[in-house]
Amino acid sequence: MKKNINLYGDFLKDAFRDCRPRIGIVLGSGLNNLVDSMEIREKLSYADIPGFPRSTVAGHEGAFVCGNIGNVPVLAAKGRFHYYEGYELDDILAIMRSFHALNIPDVIITNAAGLMDPSHQPGDILLIRDCIDMTHLSRALKAGTQKTSRKERQIAMDAAKESGIRLGEGVYVWTTGPSYETPAEIRYFRTLGGDLVGMSTMPEIMWARENGMRVYPFSCATNWASGISEQPLTHEEVSETAQRVKHDLTRYILMLCQRIGD
């Protein structure tokens, strides 16, 4: 993948030369409806980008959409890449590398995550204030970059207040997947201080900050983690909950883009 980074970076610069995005957004499972609120100018399938990975997960369309949210130009990635799809770290970071190649200074990252913190409920939106790596893959990235800064947090909280949504906070635990965790694993993650669990996001956060971008990472808590509830875990539940809260999340992201763009 490394040998193709410049290739698809140059390709994207040409593809989006009239858009010049100010903010990059990664849309997690079931959260793609945000683009319905955009004034779309360009759309580009990952499959049409030379050397670019392909998204294989349900709910991940696999395309960049460039347009405006209000007066702020943004580039939204509909679908990301996971270690369990057979990708290496460089592939997982392809979207962040694309944002960096386009000189995008601010990144909003969303995901659908399992909830371990009983003080919240499925459907809540949580700012990821820190991460725990259970994959050992982040050793190639700069330590400390997984933490949300005070300034990033303040902007996120101000946008929540202005949009009228309740924004929680939590520590995100990154696992490789693709299977859901066992109840015993969830109990262990809780002892480490974890509040959310998922199979993506942490390397994106770290690489982006390591390369000078400001990052606003969020989880939509779409289901109780294994053992917290008696209900079985399914990908359908993740998508259904994401659909239920999509309006709140969309309203919040729209306001956050305006705050960042000011």
C-alpha positions, 0 to 999 in steps of 0.5 A: 500500500505504501507505494500507492499513497502518492498515486491515489493522493494525486488522483484525489487532488485532481478529482476534488480540485474544485471542492477543496474540502475543509473538514474530513468526515468518516461515517461508521456503520449505518451513519451514512445519512449525513450526506443527505444534508450536504450540498453534493458537488462530487462523488467518487467510488473507492473502486475508481481510485487507483491503489485504494482499498475496497470496503467489504462490510455491510453498511459501508458503501465505499465512496467519497462524497464532496460537498458543502455543509452550510458554507463549509466544504467537507469530504465524507468517507462512506465506509472504512477499512478494518483489520478483520477484512484482511487489511494491514495498518497502511490500508486501514489508514487510507482514508486518513492519508487521503484527507492529509493529501488534500490538506484537510486540517480537521477530521470528524470520525464516527463509528457504531460501538458496543456500550459497556457503561451502564450510565448510558443507553444504546442510542447515546452519542459519546465523545471518545476522550481516550482509547485502549488498544487490545490489538497491539497494532497501534505500536507503530503510531505515536503514543498519546495521540489517542487522547482528545485534547482540551480544545477539541473537547470544548469545541465538541461540547459547545456544538452539542449544547448549540444543537440541543443533544446530550453528548456523553464521553467515554474510553473506546476499546479497539479490538480486531474483530470480526466476532463480537467479544465474549462476556468475560472479555467485556468484564475485563475491558471494564476493569481497564476503564473501557466504556465502548468497544469496537473494531476500528477508529483508534488508528485513524485518530492516532495517525491523523493527530500525529500528522497535525490534524485536529480530530473529533471522534465519536461513537454512536452506542448502537447496542449493549456489549456482550453480557450486559444485556440478555439479547443476542448481538447482531449487525442488524441491531447496530444498523437499526439503532443507528437509523433511530438516532441518525437525526440527532447525530446528523444535527450534531455533526452539522453544528460541529462542522459550523463550529469548526469552520468558524 
